[in-house]
Amino acid sequence: TQDLLHFLSVKFGVLASRLFINEFGQIQILNSYGTDKDVTPEMRNNNSLLSNSLKRHEPWQVDQVPANYWQVSSSLGKASPQSLLFLPLQFQQKVIGVIEMATFAPLSDDHIEVLSKLSETIGIGVNAAQSREHLQELLQQTQQQTEELQAQQEELRTNNEELEQQARALEGQQQDLNLKNRDLEIAQRSLEVK
């Protein structure tokens, strides 16, 4: 996803961008370019621009961004973006995420149309990456459970071996006891005969 955000920066003059996903009703940042990955509580607010963009199925451009909104800084100075574009990412006609992009000038209608056409392809890629990540997590959980089961099986095997040894020892003791009882019975009979 970092490569995608870098591509948008190079091809469309995007100063900074963030890729958000809507997972289980929660807005989570997946990656960012030209900005940090911190997500403020205001971003998660149901009335925020970000939240509203998740409800749309088409790009949404906000022009004339307030000067105190956010600043891009470099070694030469600081400046505020003039425009924000929210690009909803779709997978199977469902908005699964959004890319928020900041630019110094509004994007042209042609650029927005190209981005709109790319949004479903990007959505498919993001969904595939998320699916791989979830699959990897499940695989790790399964491997951990397998290791735990193997450890439990080894412990049970050790316990069974100990129980078998104890059972053999008890069996040997029982045989000794039976021999002693038989010897006692023989001795008792011989005493009764005398």
Buried (B, 14 or more C-beta within 10 A) or exposed (E): BEEBBBEBBEEBEBBBBBBBBBEEEEBEBBBBBBBEEEBEEEBBEEEBBBBBBBEEEEBBBBEEBEEEEBEBEEEEEEEBBBBBBBBBBBBEEEBBBBBBBBBEEBBEEEBBEBBBEBBBEBBBBBBEBBEEEEEEEEEEEEEEEEEEEEEEEEEEEEEEEEEEEEEEEEEEEEEEEEEEEEEEEEEEEEEEEE
